[in-house]
Amino acid sequence: MTEKKKTTIILFSGDYDKAMAAYIIANGAAAYDHEVTIFHTFWGLNALRKDEPSTLKKGFLEKMFAKMMPRGSDKMGLSNMNFAGMGPKMIKHVMKKHNAMSLPHLIELAQEQEVKLIACTMTMDLLGLQQEELLDGIEYAGVAAYLADAEDGNVNLFI
């Protein structure tokens, strides 16, 4: 029996289009029977944030980060042509017209395909994010866990 190929992705960006690319690649690799890991760090953690507001107690800086960062993958901006929020609306309209999956649906599909979604715990501490604010069914780990997966990776990407 041959060993499964491994694909690892570091999702550093909080841009909707870059997160979509990461999840399209992850879902494609999973469909080709790769073992897939997406390590979400810094702004990439926004893809894992729940849509609903948090009622958790936070310090001043943590509250500021929470207000400045988009809540949920569907509220992320574009890397280019954001146009004060019009760009994401336009791209989502075009995607719907062409029956392309939205980022929230790509994330659901990844979970269904058992893509390992990891939230970087060090970044969560820095930004004041808590597990209750992130999606259910994800893992929490530091860079050592990502490196352990990437060490045997056939494809390792940084997005």
C-alpha positions as CSV (number, residue, x, y, z in Angstrom):
1,M,0.0,0.0,0.0
2,T,1.4,3.4,-0.9
3,E,1.5,6.2,1.7
4,K,-0.9,9.1,1.3
5,K,0.6,12.3,-0.2
6,K,0.5,15.3,2.1
7,T,-0.3,18.9,1.2
8,T,0.2,21.6,3.8
9,I,-0.9,25.2,3.5
10,I,0.0,28.2,5.8
11,L,-2.9,30.7,5.4
12,F,-1.4,33.9,6.6
13,S,-3.6,36.3,4.6
14,G,-7.0,37.6,5.6
15,D,-8.0,38.4,2.1
16,Y,-11.1,36.7,0.8
17,D,-9.6,35.8,-2.6
18,K,-6.4,34.4,-1.1
19,A,-8.3,32.3,1.4
20,M,-10.5,31.0,-1.4
21,A,-7.4,30.0,-3.3
22,A,-6.1,28.2,-0.2
23,Y,-9.4,26.3,0.3
24,I,-9.8,25.5,-3.4
25,I,-6.3,24.0,-3.5
26,A,-7.0,22.2,-0.2
27,N,-10.3,20.7,-1.4
28,G,-8.7,19.7,-4.7
29,A,-5.8,18.0,-2.9
30,A,-8.3,16.2,-0.6
31,A,-10.3,15.0,-3.6
32,Y,-7.1,13.5,-4.9
33,D,-6.7,11.6,-1.7
34,H,-4.0,13.8,-0.1
35,E,-3.8,14.3,3.6
36,V,-4.3,18.1,3.9
37,T,-3.5,20.6,6.6
38,I,-4.3,24.3,6.6
39,F,-2.4,26.2,9.3
40,H,-4.2,29.5,9.9
41,T,-2.0,32.2,11.4
42,F,-2.3,36.0,11.9
43,W,-5.0,37.4,9.5
44,G,-5.7,33.9,8.1
45,L,-7.4,33.2,11.4
46,N,-10.3,35.4,10.3
47,A,-11.4,32.6,7.9
48,L,-12.1,30.5,11.1
49,R,-14.0,33.2,13.0
50,K,-17.7,32.7,13.7
51,D,-20.1,35.2,12.3
52,E,-21.8,36.0,15.6
53,P,-20.4,38.5,18.1
54,S,-18.6,37.3,21.1
55,T,-19.7,37.9,24.7
56,L,-16.4,37.0,26.2
57,K,-14.6,39.3,28.5
58,K,-11.6,40.9,26.9
59,G,-9.0,43.6,27.6
60,F,-8.9,46.9,25.7
61,L,-6.4,45.8,23.0
62,E,-8.2,42.5,22.4
63,K,-11.5,44.4,22.0
64,M,-9.8,46.7,19.4
65,F,-8.5,43.7,17.4
66,A,-11.9,42.0,17.6
67,K,-13.6,45.2,16.2
68,M,-11.0,45.7,13.4
69,M,-10.9,42.2,12.1
70,P,-13.7,40.8,10.0
71,R,-16.0,38.4,11.8
72,G,-16.4,35.3,9.7
73,S,-15.0,34.3,6.3
74,D,-17.8,35.9,4.3
75,K,-16.8,39.4,5.6
76,M,-13.2,39.3,4.5
77,G,-12.1,41.9,2.0
78,L,-10.3,41.4,-1.3
79,S,-6.5,41.7,-1.7
80,N,-7.0,44.1,-4.7
81,M,-10.0,46.1,-5.9
82,N,-11.7,46.2,-2.5
83,F,-13.3,49.6,-3.3
84,A,-14.6,50.3,0.2
85,G,-16.4,46.9,0.3
86,M,-17.9,47.0,-3.2
87,G,-15.2,44.6,-4.6
88,P,-16.3,41.7,-2.4
89,K,-19.9,42.2,-3.3
90,M,-19.1,42.3,-7.0
91,I,-16.9,39.1,-6.9
92,K,-19.6,37.3,-4.9
93,H,-22.2,38.3,-7.5
94,V,-20.0,37.0,-10.3
95,M,-19.2,33.8,-8.4
96,K,-23.0,33.2,-7.8
97,K,-23.7,33.8,-11.5
98,H,-21.1,31.1,-12.4
99,N,-22.2,28.7,-9.6
100,A,-18.8,28.9,-7.9
101,M,-18.7,28.0,-4.2
102,S,-18.4,30.8,-1.6
103,L,-15.6,30.7,0.9
104,P,-17.9,29.6,3.8
105,H,-19.0,26.6,1.6
106,L,-15.4,25.8,0.7
107,I,-14.6,25.7,4.4
108,E,-17.6,23.4,5.1
109,L,-16.5,21.1,2.2
110,A,-12.9,21.0,3.6
111,Q,-14.3,19.9,7.0
112,E,-16.4,17.3,5.3
113,Q,-13.3,16.0,3.4
114,E,-11.4,15.9,6.8
115,V,-9.0,18.6,5.9
116,K,-7.1,19.4,9.1
117,L,-7.9,23.0,10.0
118,I,-5.5,24.3,12.6
119,A,-5.6,27.7,14.4
120,C,-2.2,29.0,15.6
121,T,-2.4,29.3,19.3
122,M,0.4,31.8,19.6
123,T,-1.4,34.2,17.2
124,M,-4.7,33.6,19.0
125,D,-2.9,34.8,22.2
126,L,-1.4,37.9,20.4
127,L,-4.8,38.9,18.9
128,G,-6.9,38.0,21.9
129,L,-8.9,35.4,20.1
130,Q,-10.4,32.6,22.1
131,Q,-11.6,29.1,21.0
132,E,-15.3,30.1,21.5
133,E,-14.9,32.7,18.8
134,L,-13.7,30.2,16.2
135,L,-15.6,27.5,14.2
136,D,-16.3,24.1,15.8
137,G,-14.3,21.1,14.7
138,I,-10.9,22.8,14.2
139,E,-7.6,22.0,16.0
140,Y,-5.4,24.3,18.0
141,A,-1.7,24.1,17.9
142,G,1.6,25.9,17.5
143,V,4.1,26.1,14.7
144,A,5.7,22.8,15.8
145,A,2.6,20.9,14.9
146,Y,2.6,22.5,11.4
147,L,6.2,21.7,10.9
148,A,5.6,18.1,11.8
149,D,3.0,17.9,9.0
150,A,5.1,20.0,6.6
151,E,8.2,17.9,7.1
152,D,6.6,15.0,5.2
153,G,4.7,17.2,2.8
154,N,4.8,16.7,-0.9
155,V,3.3,20.1,-1.4
156,N,3.8,23.0,1.0
157,L,2.3,26.4,0.3
158,F,2.3,29.8,2.0
159,I,-0.7,32.0,1.1
